[in-house]
Amino acid sequence: MDTSNRIKSILVLTSTFPRWANDTDPPFVMELSRRLVKENIKVDILAPHAKGAKQKEIMRGMTVYRYRYFIDKWEQLAYAGGILANLKKNKFLYFLVPFFLISQTIAILKLIKNNNYDLIHAHWLIPQGLLAVLVSRLFDKDCPKILCTSHGGDLFAFQSSLFLKVKKSILNHCDGVTVVSNYMRDICLQIINIDEKLHVCPMGVDLVSTFKPVEKIERDDNTILFVGRLVEKKGVVILLDAIKILAQEYPDIELLIIGDGPERDKLEERCEVLNITDSVKFKGALNQEQLPEIYSQATMAVIPSIIDSRNDQEGLGLVAIEAMGCGAAVIISALPAVLDIVEDGVNGILVQPGNAKDLAEAIKNLLVDKNTREIIASRARQSVIEKFDWQVAVKKYLTVIESICE
């Protein structure tokens, strides 16, 4: 799509972005942004600094600026599980929030003053969307247009009357809003009627080059795979309870947990309490290039997500798309947003969120029925490649960006 005569430059605001090469933090903001660079758009990234990261660097054709908000060792608010999960684990980090917000605001002001951006793309309503809107009031007519993308946690959490008013104001003052699932669209419209500028644009997955079945790898018969951040909403504790139910009947069952986060210590302790340490292996976080082989080898992938104590839940579920792209059978909690991806019994299996017995039964059924497992897996890849490959996702975002900036 030719954008050469319409939009030249974008400033991306995000709290999640790779800190260095082969970082294991979610790369979806980078993946979208670097594909916009391929459309001859200049893209600058503004993200929080973290210990060991450069304050300014060129990454995949983008200039990445990382703002300092405290001394090196205490810049722990973002990354490694996300802001909400990090705040839950360490209450001291609330002390950093004002510094985080002020530092980001100053950095935004400097970049806008020194660059002629056509668009600010703020990922997450809070805090990036909020700060973009506040800054726009200072620049008045000279401020770039604002596109805000909500990924889930910012929309589902923060449910007090004050935060609902804040979110309503952000949504109202943005020039365009994207959400990553149809369910999120419905939630947005309950807050404020912005139907004319609200678009469903999922993040993509590289289903052509990266997340595809790895040849010459045979699937195991008893390996259950979980991939994701170890935070409450991922529901790993429910999966551990399900493994406990299954372990006596299937002593050779093995659960591989790929990922890290603030809940890891608690989950490892749970394994000891349940006496399933021999059945569960915590492998830590892996980067995107390492995952396809593991997806291609596992018997099935399980995504046991729940609605957590802060009301946060999955905005879509990219791990399911990655696994399905690699030809894995997927069992996933039947949260509303997931219905954009999985049709029960057709390209995956839906289970009741938070129900370990239901999850254990679904795992057992696929363990013993290889034929059903293979039929579901065979349908999975085609069903996601048509809707969630990056080529499809980028076209949607370019259409939205053009409509905002024309």
N, C-alpha and C positions, 0 to 999 in steps of 0.2 A: 504494500500500500504506500503510495507516494504522499509523504507529509511535508515535502520540501518547501511548499509555498504556504504552509499553514502554521506549523509550530516548529520552533527552532531549539528551544531550551526548556528543561524541566528541572526543578529542585525537588528531590524526594526526601521526605522526612520519615524516619523510621527508628524504632528502638530495637529492631532485629535485623542484623546484617552480618555477614561473615567478618570476623575480626582479623583474619589472616588466611593465607592459602590453606585449603583442606580443613577449615574450621567445621565442626560438627553441628553448629547452630543452624536452624532452618534457613535455607538459602533462597526462599521463594521471592523475596523482595529484590534480591540481586538478579535472579533469573528473569523476572519481568523487566527490570530496568535495563539489563544488558541487551535484551531483544529490542527495546526501544532505541538503543544506540544504533543497532543495525538498520533502523529506519531513518538514519541520518538526523537523529535528534540528540542534542547535547544533554547529557544527564549528569547532574551533580547529586551526591548522596550526603545527607547529614545524619549522623548516627552518634550514639553515646560512645565515649572512649572507654576502653577497658585495659587493664594491666597487660602489657605485652603487645598492644596494638599500636600502629602508627597513627599520628594525629592527622596526617594527610598522605594520601597515596593514590596512584592510578591503579584501578582494579577492573579488569575486563572492559576497558575503554571508558570507564566512569571515573570522575574525580571524587574520592571519598574523603569527607571532612568528619573528624571525630572530636566532639567538644568535650573538654575536661569539666568535671563538675565537683571533684573532690580530690584528695590525695590518692595516689596510684592504688594502694592496696584496698581502699574503701570504695572504689568505683565498682560496686557489686549490685547495683540496682537492676540493671538490664542483663540480658543473656542468661545462659545456664538455667533455663526453666521459665524465664519471663518475669516481668516486673511483679505481677500479682502473686505468683508462687514464691518469689524471693522475699517479698514483704511478709507473706504468711510465715515463712520459716524464720526470718530474722527481723524482729520488731525494730531493732536499731536503724534499719534501713529507711524507716519513715523519716528519720532525721535528715536524710539526704534528699528527700523529695523537693523541698524548696530550692536547693542548690541545682538540682537536676532541671527543674522548670526554668529557673532564671538563666542558667547557662545555655540551655537550648534556645530560649527566646533571643538572647544576645547574638548567638551564632546565626539564627535565622535572619535577624535584622542586618547583620554584616553582609551576609551572602546576597540578600535582596538588593542592598544598597550598591554592591559592587558588580552585580550581574544583571543582565536584562532577561530575566526568566519570563516565559509565556505562561507557565503553570507551576503551581506548587501541588505535588502529589503527597498528601499526608496519609501514612498508613497507621490506622487505629484512630478512632474518634478522640480518645483520651490517652496520652496528652497531646499527640502531634496535631490532630485536627483542631483541638481547642486553641493551641498556640498559633496555628496558621490563621485562624479566624481573628484572634486578638491582634496579631501583627497586621493583618489586612486593614484593620480599622485605623492604624497609624498611618499607613501609606495611602489610604483612601483610593482614589481612582488610579493611582500609579502602581497598585499592588497587582501581582499576577493573579490569574484565575485560580480557584482552589478546587481540587478534586480530593475527596476523602474516601479511603477504602476502609471498611470495617471488616475485621477478620473473625469476630466472634466474642472474645472475652470482653472487649470494650462495650459491646452492645448488651450482652447477657448479664454481666456483673454491673456494679455501680447502680443499684436499684433504689436508692433513697430518693425522696422527692427532689432534693437539691440536685443530685446528679442527673435525674431525668430532665429537669429544666435545662441543665447545662447541655445535655445531649440534644435536646430539642433545638436549642439555640445554634449549636454547631451544625446540625443537619439543615437548619433553615438558612444559614449564612453561606454554606458551601455552594459553589456553582454546579457541582455534580457530586453524586455519592454512589459508590459501588459497594456491593456486599457479595459474599462468596457463595451464597445459597439462597434458594427461594424462601426457605423458612426465615432467614434473616431479613429478607425483604418484607415479609409479613410483620415482623417485629418492629422494623423501622416505621412502617405505615401506621402502627398502633401509637407510636410516639408523636408523629407529625405527618400530615399528608403532603408528601413531596414526590408523588408518583411520576411527575413529568421529568424529574432529574435523578431518579433512582434507578439503578441498573444492576442486574445480577451478572457479575463477571467473576467466575471462580479463578483462583490462582491455577496455574497449569502444572503439569508434570511432563518431563521429557520422556515420552513413551516411544519415541522413534529411535533415539541413540543410546539412552541409558537404561530406562526401566522397561526391559524386554526380557523374555526367557533366555537364560544363559545355556548355550548348547553344551552337550556332553556332560551335563550334571543330572544325576538321578535324584529324585525326591526321596527323602527319608520316609519311613513308615510311622514314626512316633515322635516327630519333632514339632512342637507348637512354638510359633514365633510371635513375639511382641516387639514392635518398634515404636519408639516415641519418647517424649520427655517424661521423666518420672515426677509427675505432678498429680494432684488429687483427681482432677477431672479425667485423667486417662484411665482410671478405674483398675489399676493393676492389682490392688488388694482383692478385688472381686475375682480376678483371674487366678490369683494364688489360692483363694478358697476353692475355686473350681478344680485346680490341680490336686488339692488335698482330697477332694471327693473322688477323683479318678485314680489316684496313685495306688490304692490297694488293688484295684482290678487290673490296672495297667502299670506294673512296677517299672517298666522300661520307658515310660513316658518322660520326655524331657522338654522343659520350657526354657527357651532362650529369650532373654530380655536384653534388647539392644537399645541403649539410651541411658541418659543420666539426668540428674535433677535433684531438687531439694528433698524429695521423698525417698531417696534411695536407702538411707540408713534405716528408716522406719520399715521399708519393705523387706530388707534383709533380716531385720529382727522378726518380722512376721513369718518369714520362712522357717526360722528356728522354732518359733512357737508352734507352728503347724507341723514341724518335723518333716519338711519337704526340701531341705537344703540339698540333698542328693539329686533331686529332680529339677532344680531350678538353677540356671547359670546366668549371672549378671555379667554381661560382656562389655558394658560401657557404651559410649556413643561412637558411632562410625560416620564417616562422611558419605556423600551420595554415591560415589564411585564404588564403594565397598558393599553397598546394600543389595544390588541385583543378584549377586551370587547367593546370598543368604536367603533372599525371597525365593529363588529358584530351587533351593535345596529343601526348604522346610515343607513339612506335610501340609501345613495350613498356617495362615496368619490370623491372629485374633486381635480385635480392637474393642476392648471392653469398656468404652468410655461411659461416663456418668455425668449427671448434673451435680456439681460440687457444692460445697458449703457456702460459696460466694455466688451461687447461681450461674457460674460459668459452665459452658459446655462447648462441644465441637461446633465450629462455624461451618465446616464441611467435612474434612477428614482426608487429607492428602496421602496419609500412609496407606489407607485402603486402596487408593488409586495406584500408588506405586506397586503394592503387592499384586493387584489384579493385572497391572501391566506386565508383570513378570510371570503371569500364568499361575498364581497361587490361589487356592480356594480361600475365601475370606469369611470369617464369622465376625459380625460387628453389632454393637448395641443399636437398637432401633430408635435412636434419637431423631428428631424431626429433620435436621439438615442432611442426615445420612441418606434419606430417601431420594435425594438427587443422584445418588451413586448406585445404590444396591436395590434390586428387586428381589424380595425374599424367595429363595428356592430356584431362582433363575440364574443370577450371576453372583450370588452370595447368600449367606444365611444371616437373618436378623434374629437377635435375642433380646429379651427384656433387660433394660439397663439396670445394673445393680443386683441382679439375681444370679447368684453363683450356681444354683442347682440347674437353672435353665441353660446357663453357659456350659456347664459340665455335660449336660445331655446333648447339646449341639456338637460339642467337641467329640464326644463318644460316637455319635452317629456318623460323623465324617471319618473318624478313625477306622471304624469297622466296615464302612461302605466306600471302598476305593472308587467304584464306578460312579457314584453320585459326586464324589469329590472331583473326579476328573471332568465330568460333564459341566459342573458349575465353573471350574477353572477355565475350561475351554471357551466358555461364553464371556468370561470376565474381561479379557484383554480388549476384544472388539468393542464391548459396551463402553469402555472408558476412553479409548483412543479417539472415538468420534466426538466426544464432548469435552475432554480435559487435557488433550495434548497442548503443549505451549503454542503451537501454530494457531490453534483455535482461540486460545485465551488472549494472545496478543492482538489478534484481529478485533476482538471485542473491545479491548482497552483502547486501541487506536481509534475506533469508531466513537467511543465516549469522549476521548480527549479532543478529537476534531470537533465534535458537537459543542463542547464547552468553549473552545478557543476560536471558533469561526466568527 
